[in-house]
Amino acid sequence: MSDKRVKSEVKHFDKNCLRKTVTEEKAALPTQKEIDEEKKINKEEPARMVNVEVAHFNQMKLKKTKTDEKITLPTKEEIEQEKKINEEDPARMVSDQVTRFNQKTLRKTSTDEKNILPTEEEILLEKKITEGEPGSMVNKEVTKFNQKKLRKTTTAEKNKLPTKDEIEQEKKINEEEPARMVNDEVERFNQMKLKKTKTDEKITLPTKEDIDEERIMNKSDPTRMVNDQVTRFNPKTLRKTTTDEKNSLPTKDDIAAEKKKPKKRAC
């Protein structure tokens, strides 16, 4: 119904009620020829477009401004003079900055003490109470504690503890069959978890035949085993040592000199 009503109003609308208007294009769009010509010019001279805009810029559109230097930079002479003064007196620079500091740049703040510290009288009174009754302070805090501050929580038991009946039953089973628990673990063990390994025998043990042959050879020649061990011994396995002679033996010259000395006669 609404669509029919709108259509009927459009049909019966009197166009003579409309007023004539003149459309004024403030920003006229360029034609296709002008766009193509501009592209060719920009390809030939990329910087020309910028230069043309700068050249055709109307400086009358600019507004006059006044530059206000809030932080004036020091001159070269002032910097050199400051360096000399700081080298002579290093602490002067800090002192000057403190004296020159403008307190008006600070902002007003209001301190909000969340944890108010006790006064000296309150501390002394608390000491007397704790010295007389050590547990009274804790008891007061417990009694004054507001339980409404606590939040509701739900406890989730990940590792549930066994009941008393389950513990007693487990004890009986272990007392009757001590090895049953171990056997169950061995039976339930998954062999697929084991990794393949390669055994590397560094010291290979002799076979039964080698041992019997060794015994026969040792019986026929008892000293052969000792001789074989001496010949096979590797001297490189020995460590170097330095011998410290506490009682050095006399040389041939010392013995000859001792003999030449006259013997003392007994009185």
TAKA-V115481 format. One record per pair of residues at least 12 apart in sequence whose ideal C-beta (glycine too) atoms are under 10 Angstrom apart, sorted by the first residue. I is the first residue (numbers start at 0). J is the second residue. D is the distance in whole Angstrom. If there is no record, write none. Layout:
i->[I,I]
j->[J,J]
d->[D,D]
This chain:
i->[81,213]
j->[95,227]
d->[9,10]
